[in-house]
Amino acid sequence: MDLLTYCKRLPKIELHAHLTGSLSDETVLKLLNSKLKCVHVNLPKSAEVTIRRGHRRTLEECFQIFGILHYLIDNLETVKNITRDVIQEFASDNVKYLELRTTPKSVPNKMTKKDYIETVLEAILQEMKTNCITVRLLLSIDRSRGIDDAWNTLQLAKEYKTHIPNEAETLAVLRTGLVDRIGHGTFIHPSSGGSQELLYYVQHYHLPLELCLSSNVKCGTVKNIEDHHLAHWRKENHPVIICTDDKGVFSTSLSEEFHLCAEVGQ
């Protein structure tokens, strides 16, 4: 059995996956073609070419994909379908537990943020009935939308029963005792641009790190896989979990991320 096949057969846990960024190229092309049949599409003529580039996409093209997705996902039926597609794709990769994160979206005359959340939850419940996978939803906040929007999302999250920009704010959040794990953790360890104080807090409270290798390399926060900070944390015997971040945009899967770690001896 080759290594990638072995990784695919492993039962896996995914704790850091963004809903829209996890859409496969196939699903995005399906959305684009569906939109083209109905209305004039206000997207660059190169949109389909960019989608089809897959692994060859540059970082700039990856961000173009996010813009395409924002344009295409504008109604509840689409929200329901993409949620189901993403869950099915993770299930087919033998992911047994999945945490999906998404920023609730509103579109005038089409959907409110509450409609969006309820539609995603409905799709999650449907897929858990037909696939051997447990899915949980994490509501995220887009800081570019301002405080009022963030507060509204928080209130919605409370109805249904969290990426910090710099070291000072990171330490302030850690000291609250409310953090139970960290996404990416790119600039925490002193050897990768962090500090001893950050390292102390993360180790002292045994805060697990959700590490997304392909995403970090593609975004340029890590120079290459060989220099990824995963190696530092493994030497410290610190709890980490391998995740995808945006498997569709970065053309990967959780099995491929496991395979990548094994190939570089991480």
NUKOLDREN-159039 format. One record per residue (C-alpha): residue number from 0; x, y, z. Coordinates in nm, 2 decimals, m for minus. Example, Ala and Ser with C-alpha at 12.3 -4.5 7.8 and 13.67 -1.06 7.14 Angstrom:
<num 0 | c1 1.23 | c2 m0.45 | c3 0.78>
<num 1 | c1 1.37 | c2 m0.11 | c3 0.71>
END
This chain:
<num 0 | c1 0.00 | c2 0.00 | c3 0.00>
<num 1 | c1 0.14 | c2 0.34 | c3 m0.10>
<num 2 | c1 0.16 | c2 0.62 | c3 0.15>
<num 3 | c1 m0.12 | c2 0.84 | c3 0.01>
<num 4 | c1 m0.36 | c2 0.54 | c3 0.00>
<num 5 | c1 m0.27 | c2 0.47 | c3 0.37>
<num 6 | c1 m0.34 | c2 0.84 | c3 0.46>
<num 7 | c1 m0.68 | c2 0.82 | c3 0.28>
<num 8 | c1 m0.78 | c2 0.51 | c3 0.47>
<num 9 | c1 m0.69 | c2 0.67 | c3 0.81>
<num 10 | c1 m1.00 | c2 0.79 | c3 1.00>
<num 11 | c1 m0.94 | c2 1.16 | c3 1.05>
<num 12 | c1 m1.05 | c2 1.47 | c3 1.25>
<num 13 | c1 m1.07 | c2 1.82 | c3 1.08>
<num 14 | c1 m1.09 | c2 2.11 | c3 1.32>
<num 15 | c1 m1.00 | c2 2.40 | c3 1.09>
<num 16 | c1 m1.21 | c2 2.41 | c3 0.77>
<num 17 | c1 m1.38 | c2 2.72 | c3 0.63>
<num 18 | c1 m1.71 | c2 2.63 | c3 0.45>
<num 19 | c1 m1.68 | c2 2.83 | c3 0.13>
<num 20 | c1 m1.30 | c2 2.79 | c3 0.10>
<num 21 | c1 m1.35 | c2 2.41 | c3 0.12>
<num 22 | c1 m1.55 | c2 2.39 | c3 m0.20>
<num 23 | c1 m1.40 | c2 2.17 | c3 m0.46>
<num 24 | c1 m1.32 | c2 2.31 | c3 m0.81>
<num 25 | c1 m1.59 | c2 2.08 | c3 m0.94>
<num 26 | c1 m1.86 | c2 2.24 | c3 m0.71>
<num 27 | c1 m1.74 | c2 2.59 | c3 m0.80>
<num 28 | c1 m1.76 | c2 2.52 | c3 m1.17>
<num 29 | c1 m2.11 | c2 2.38 | c3 m1.12>
<num 30 | c1 m2.22 | c2 2.70 | c3 m0.94>
<num 31 | c1 m2.06 | c2 2.91 | c3 m1.21>
<num 32 | c1 m2.23 | c2 2.72 | c3 m1.50>
<num 33 | c1 m2.57 | c2 2.73 | c3 m1.31>
<num 34 | c1 m2.53 | c2 3.11 | c3 m1.27>
<num 35 | c1 m2.44 | c2 3.16 | c3 m1.64>
<num 36 | c1 m2.76 | c2 2.99 | c3 m1.75>
<num 37 | c1 m2.98 | c2 3.23 | c3 m1.54>
<num 38 | c1 m2.83 | c2 3.58 | c3 m1.54>
<num 39 | c1 m2.55 | c2 3.79 | c3 m1.68>
<num 40 | c1 m2.25 | c2 3.71 | c3 m1.46>
<num 41 | c1 m2.04 | c2 4.01 | c3 m1.34>
<num 42 | c1 m1.72 | c2 3.81 | c3 m1.32>
<num 43 | c1 m1.39 | c2 3.83 | c3 m1.51>
<num 44 | c1 m1.38 | c2 3.63 | c3 m1.83>
<num 45 | c1 m1.08 | c2 3.44 | c3 m1.68>
<num 46 | c1 m1.29 | c2 3.31 | c3 m1.38>
<num 47 | c1 m1.34 | c2 2.96 | c3 m1.52>
<num 48 | c1 m0.97 | c2 2.94 | c3 m1.62>
<num 49 | c1 m0.87 | c2 3.05 | c3 m1.26>
<num 50 | c1 m1.10 | c2 2.79 | c3 m1.11>
<num 51 | c1 m0.95 | c2 2.51 | c3 m1.33>
<num 52 | c1 m0.59 | c2 2.59 | c3 m1.24>
<num 53 | c1 m0.62 | c2 2.40 | c3 m0.92>
<num 54 | c1 m0.28 | c2 2.32 | c3 m0.77>
<num 55 | c1 m0.11 | c2 2.57 | c3 m1.01>
<num 56 | c1 m0.30 | c2 2.87 | c3 m0.87>
<num 57 | c1 m0.09 | c2 3.16 | c3 m0.74>
<num 58 | c1 m0.17 | c2 3.33 | c3 m0.41>
<num 59 | c1 m0.33 | c2 3.61 | c3 m0.61>
<num 60 | c1 m0.55 | c2 3.36 | c3 m0.80>
<num 61 | c1 m0.65 | c2 3.20 | c3 m0.47>
<num 62 | c1 m0.78 | c2 3.53 | c3 m0.34>
<num 63 | c1 m0.96 | c2 3.57 | c3 m0.68>
<num 64 | c1 m1.14 | c2 3.25 | c3 m0.60>
<num 65 | c1 m1.27 | c2 3.39 | c3 m0.27>
<num 66 | c1 m1.41 | c2 3.68 | c3 m0.47>
<num 67 | c1 m1.58 | c2 3.44 | c3 m0.71>
<num 68 | c1 m1.73 | c2 3.24 | c3 m0.43>
<num 69 | c1 m1.86 | c2 3.55 | c3 m0.26>
<num 70 | c1 m2.04 | c2 3.64 | c3 m0.58>
<num 71 | c1 m2.18 | c2 3.30 | c3 m0.66>
<num 72 | c1 m2.31 | c2 3.22 | c3 m0.31>
<num 73 | c1 m2.60 | c2 3.46 | c3 m0.29>
<num 74 | c1 m2.91 | c2 3.25 | c3 m0.20>
<num 75 | c1 m3.03 | c2 2.98 | c3 0.05>
<num 76 | c1 m3.05 | c2 2.70 | c3 m0.20>
<num 77 | c1 m2.69 | c2 2.75 | c3 m0.29>
<num 78 | c1 m2.59 | c2 2.77 | c3 0.07>
<num 79 | c1 m2.76 | c2 2.44 | c3 0.14>
<num 80 | c1 m2.61 | c2 2.27 | c3 m0.16>
<num 81 | c1 m2.25 | c2 2.38 | c3 m0.09>
<num 82 | c1 m2.27 | c2 2.27 | c3 0.27>
<num 83 | c1 m2.39 | c2 1.93 | c3 0.17>
<num 84 | c1 m2.12 | c2 1.90 | c3 m0.10>
<num 85 | c1 m1.84 | c2 2.00 | c3 0.14>
<num 86 | c1 m1.95 | c2 1.75 | c3 0.41>
<num 87 | c1 m1.98 | c2 1.47 | c3 0.15>
<num 88 | c1 m1.63 | c2 1.54 | c3 0.03>
<num 89 | c1 m1.48 | c2 1.53 | c3 0.38>
<num 90 | c1 m1.67 | c2 1.21 | c3 0.45>
<num 91 | c1 m1.54 | c2 1.06 | c3 0.13>
<num 92 | c1 m1.19 | c2 1.15 | c3 0.26>
<num 93 | c1 m1.27 | c2 0.94 | c3 0.57>
<num 94 | c1 m1.30 | c2 1.24 | c3 0.80>
<num 95 | c1 m1.51 | c2 1.12 | c3 1.10>
<num 96 | c1 m1.53 | c2 1.45 | c3 1.29>
<num 97 | c1 m1.55 | c2 1.79 | c3 1.12>
<num 98 | c1 m1.58 | c2 2.14 | c3 1.25>
<num 99 | c1 m1.69 | c2 2.38 | c3 0.98>
<num 100 | c1 m1.65 | c2 2.76 | c3 1.03>
<num 101 | c1 m1.83 | c2 3.02 | c3 0.84>
<num 102 | c1 m1.91 | c2 3.39 | c3 0.86>
<num 103 | c1 m2.29 | c2 3.44 | c3 0.83>
<num 104 | c1 m2.39 | c2 3.62 | c3 0.52>
<num 105 | c1 m2.69 | c2 3.84 | c3 0.44>
<num 106 | c1 m2.81 | c2 3.94 | c3 0.09>
<num 107 | c1 m3.09 | c2 4.20 | c3 0.06>
<num 108 | c1 m3.42 | c2 4.04 | c3 m0.04>
<num 109 | c1 m3.26 | c2 3.69 | c3 m0.05>
<num 110 | c1 m3.14 | c2 3.59 | c3 0.29>
<num 111 | c1 m3.06 | c2 3.72 | c3 0.64>
<num 112 | c1 m2.77 | c2 3.61 | c3 0.85>
<num 113 | c1 m3.01 | c2 3.40 | c3 1.06>
<num 114 | c1 m3.15 | c2 3.24 | c3 0.74>
<num 115 | c1 m2.80 | c2 3.15 | c3 0.64>
<num 116 | c1 m2.71 | c2 2.99 | c3 0.98>
<num 117 | c1 m3.04 | c2 2.79 | c3 0.99>
<num 118 | c1 m2.98 | c2 2.66 | c3 0.63>
<num 119 | c1 m2.63 | c2 2.55 | c3 0.71>
<num 120 | c1 m2.75 | c2 2.37 | c3 1.02>
<num 121 | c1 m3.03 | c2 2.20 | c3 0.83>
<num 122 | c1 m2.78 | c2 2.08 | c3 0.57>
<num 123 | c1 m2.54 | c2 1.95 | c3 0.84>
<num 124 | c1 m2.82 | c2 1.75 | c3 1.01>
<num 125 | c1 m2.93 | c2 1.60 | c3 0.68>
<num 126 | c1 m2.57 | c2 1.49 | c3 0.60>
<num 127 | c1 m2.50 | c2 1.34 | c3 0.94>
<num 128 | c1 m2.80 | c2 1.12 | c3 0.89>
<num 129 | c1 m2.66 | c2 0.97 | c3 0.56>
<num 130 | c1 m2.29 | c2 0.98 | c3 0.62>
<num 131 | c1 m2.07 | c2 0.84 | c3 0.89>
<num 132 | c1 m1.95 | c2 1.18 | c3 1.01>
<num 133 | c1 m2.01 | c2 1.41 | c3 1.30>
<num 134 | c1 m2.02 | c2 1.78 | c3 1.20>
<num 135 | c1 m2.02 | c2 2.09 | c3 1.42>
<num 136 | c1 m2.06 | c2 2.46 | c3 1.32>
<num 137 | c1 m1.84 | c2 2.75 | c3 1.43>
<num 138 | c1 m1.96 | c2 3.10 | c3 1.35>
<num 139 | c1 m1.67 | c2 3.33 | c3 1.26>
<num 140 | c1 m1.64 | c2 3.71 | c3 1.25>
<num 141 | c1 m1.50 | c2 3.91 | c3 0.96>
<num 142 | c1 m1.32 | c2 4.20 | c3 1.13>
<num 143 | c1 m1.34 | c2 4.41 | c3 0.81>
<num 144 | c1 m1.72 | c2 4.44 | c3 0.85>
<num 145 | c1 m1.69 | c2 4.64 | c3 1.17>
<num 146 | c1 m1.79 | c2 4.60 | c3 1.54>
<num 147 | c1 m2.17 | c2 4.62 | c3 1.49>
<num 148 | c1 m2.17 | c2 4.33 | c3 1.24>
<num 149 | c1 m1.94 | c2 4.13 | c3 1.48>
<num 150 | c1 m2.17 | c2 4.20 | c3 1.77>
<num 151 | c1 m2.48 | c2 4.09 | c3 1.57>
<num 152 | c1 m2.30 | c2 3.76 | c3 1.48>
<num 153 | c1 m2.22 | c2 3.71 | c3 1.85>
<num 154 | c1 m2.58 | c2 3.75 | c3 1.95>
<num 155 | c1 m2.69 | c2 3.50 | c3 1.68>
<num 156 | c1 m2.43 | c2 3.26 | c3 1.80>
<num 157 | c1 m2.57 | c2 3.29 | c3 2.16>
<num 158 | c1 m2.91 | c2 3.21 | c3 2.02>
<num 159 | c1 m2.79 | c2 2.87 | c3 1.90>
<num 160 | c1 m2.58 | c2 2.81 | c3 2.18>
<num 161 | c1 m1.26 | c2 3.23 | c3 1.76>
<num 162 | c1 m0.70 | c2 3.48 | c3 1.47>
<num 163 | c1 m0.55 | c2 3.77 | c3 1.64>
<num 164 | c1 m0.34 | c2 4.03 | c3 1.45>
<num 165 | c1 m0.04 | c2 4.08 | c3 1.68>
<num 166 | c1 0.15 | c2 3.95 | c3 1.98>
<num 167 | c1 0.01 | c2 4.20 | c3 2.23>
<num 168 | c1 m0.35 | c2 4.12 | c3 2.15>
<num 169 | c1 m0.27 | c2 3.75 | c3 2.14>
<num 170 | c1 m0.13 | c2 3.76 | c3 2.49>
<num 171 | c1 m0.43 | c2 3.97 | c3 2.61>
<num 172 | c1 m0.67 | c2 3.70 | c3 2.48>
<num 173 | c1 m0.46 | c2 3.41 | c3 2.62>
<num 174 | c1 m0.46 | c2 3.57 | c3 2.96>
<num 175 | c1 m0.84 | c2 3.57 | c3 2.97>
<num 176 | c1 m0.83 | c2 3.19 | c3 3.00>
<num 177 | c1 m1.11 | c2 3.16 | c3 2.74>
<num 178 | c1 m0.89 | c2 3.01 | c3 2.47>
<num 179 | c1 m0.89 | c2 2.63 | c3 2.44>
<num 180 | c1 m0.70 | c2 2.60 | c3 2.11>
<num 181 | c1 m0.53 | c2 2.81 | c3 1.84>
<num 182 | c1 m0.58 | c2 2.82 | c3 1.46>
<num 183 | c1 m0.25 | c2 2.83 | c3 1.26>
<num 184 | c1 m0.02 | c2 2.95 | c3 1.54>
<num 185 | c1 0.22 | c2 3.07 | c3 1.28>
<num 186 | c1 0.40 | c2 3.34 | c3 1.48>
<num 187 | c1 0.40 | c2 3.20 | c3 1.84>
<num 188 | c1 0.72 | c2 2.99 | c3 1.87>
<num 189 | c1 1.04 | c2 3.21 | c3 1.90>
<num 190 | c1 1.20 | c2 3.03 | c3 1.61>
<num 191 | c1 0.92 | c2 3.13 | c3 1.38>
<num 192 | c1 0.88 | c2 3.50 | c3 1.47>
<num 193 | c1 0.70 | c2 3.47 | c3 1.81>
<num 194 | c1 0.83 | c2 3.52 | c3 2.16>
<num 195 | c1 0.92 | c2 3.33 | c3 2.48>
<num 196 | c1 0.62 | c2 3.48 | c3 2.66>
<num 197 | c1 0.38 | c2 3.35 | c3 2.39>
<num 198 | c1 0.55 | c2 3.01 | c3 2.39>
<num 199 | c1 0.51 | c2 3.00 | c3 2.77>
<num 200 | c1 0.14 | c2 3.06 | c3 2.77>
<num 201 | c1 0.07 | c2 2.82 | c3 2.49>
<num 202 | c1 0.27 | c2 2.54 | c3 2.66>
<num 203 | c1 0.16 | c2 2.62 | c3 3.01>
<num 204 | c1 m0.21 | c2 2.58 | c3 2.92>
<num 205 | c1 m0.14 | c2 2.30 | c3 2.68>
<num 206 | c1 m0.33 | c2 2.48 | c3 2.40>
<num 207 | c1 m0.36 | c2 2.26 | c3 2.09>
<num 208 | c1 m0.26 | c2 2.41 | c3 1.76>
<num 209 | c1 m0.46 | c2 2.36 | c3 1.43>
<num 210 | c1 m0.19 | c2 2.36 | c3 1.17>
<num 211 | c1 m0.26 | c2 2.41 | c3 0.80>
<num 212 | c1 0.06 | c2 2.34 | c3 0.60>
<num 213 | c1 m0.05 | c2 2.40 | c3 0.24>
<num 214 | c1 m0.24 | c2 2.71 | c3 0.34>
<num 215 | c1 0.06 | c2 2.86 | c3 0.53>
<num 216 | c1 0.30 | c2 2.80 | c3 0.24>
<num 217 | c1 0.06 | c2 2.93 | c3 m0.03>
<num 218 | c1 m0.01 | c2 3.24 | c3 0.18>
<num 219 | c1 0.36 | c2 3.30 | c3 0.24>
<num 220 | c1 0.34 | c2 3.30 | c3 0.62>
<num 221 | c1 0.58 | c2 3.00 | c3 0.60>
<num 222 | c1 0.87 | c2 2.99 | c3 0.34>
<num 223 | c1 0.83 | c2 2.62 | c3 0.26>
<num 224 | c1 0.70 | c2 2.29 | c3 0.40>
<num 225 | c1 1.05 | c2 2.20 | c3 0.53>
<num 226 | c1 1.06 | c2 2.52 | c3 0.74>
<num 227 | c1 0.70 | c2 2.48 | c3 0.88>
<num 228 | c1 0.67 | c2 2.55 | c3 1.25>
<num 229 | c1 0.51 | c2 2.20 | c3 1.29>
<num 230 | c1 0.86 | c2 2.07 | c3 1.34>
<num 231 | c1 0.92 | c2 2.30 | c3 1.64>
<num 232 | c1 0.60 | c2 2.20 | c3 1.82>
<num 233 | c1 0.67 | c2 1.83 | c3 1.76>
<num 234 | c1 1.01 | c2 1.87 | c3 1.92>
<num 235 | c1 0.84 | c2 2.03 | c3 2.22>
<num 236 | c1 0.59 | c2 1.73 | c3 2.22>
<num 237 | c1 0.31 | c2 1.99 | c3 2.21>
<num 238 | c1 m0.04 | c2 1.88 | c3 2.10>
<num 239 | c1 m0.11 | c2 1.97 | c3 1.73>
<num 240 | c1 m0.36 | c2 1.86 | c3 1.47>
<num 241 | c1 m0.32 | c2 1.87 | c3 1.09>
<num 242 | c1 m0.60 | c2 2.07 | c3 0.91>
<num 243 | c1 m0.68 | c2 2.20 | c3 0.56>
<num 244 | c1 m0.81 | c2 2.56 | c3 0.62>
<num 245 | c1 m0.96 | c2 2.60 | c3 0.27>
<num 246 | c1 m0.92 | c2 2.27 | c3 0.09>
<num 247 | c1 m1.09 | c2 2.39 | c3 m0.22>
<num 248 | c1 m0.91 | c2 2.71 | c3 m0.27>
<num 249 | c1 m0.57 | c2 2.55 | c3 m0.20>
<num 250 | c1 m0.65 | c2 2.23 | c3 m0.39>
<num 251 | c1 m0.58 | c2 1.98 | c3 m0.11>
<num 252 | c1 m0.75 | c2 1.73 | c3 0.11>
<num 253 | c1 m0.69 | c2 1.62 | c3 0.47>
<num 254 | c1 m0.54 | c2 1.30 | c3 0.34>
<num 255 | c1 m0.30 | c2 1.50 | c3 0.12>
<num 256 | c1 m0.20 | c2 1.71 | c3 0.42>
<num 257 | c1 m0.12 | c2 1.39 | c3 0.62>
<num 258 | c1 0.08 | c2 1.26 | c3 0.32>
<num 259 | c1 0.27 | c2 1.59 | c3 0.29>
<num 260 | c1 0.37 | c2 1.57 | c3 0.66>
<num 261 | c1 0.49 | c2 1.22 | c3 0.62>
<num 262 | c1 0.69 | c2 1.29 | c3 0.31>
<num 263 | c1 0.89 | c2 1.57 | c3 0.47>
<num 264 | c1 0.94 | c2 1.38 | c3 0.79>
<num 265 | c1 0.71 | c2 1.61 | c3 0.99>
END
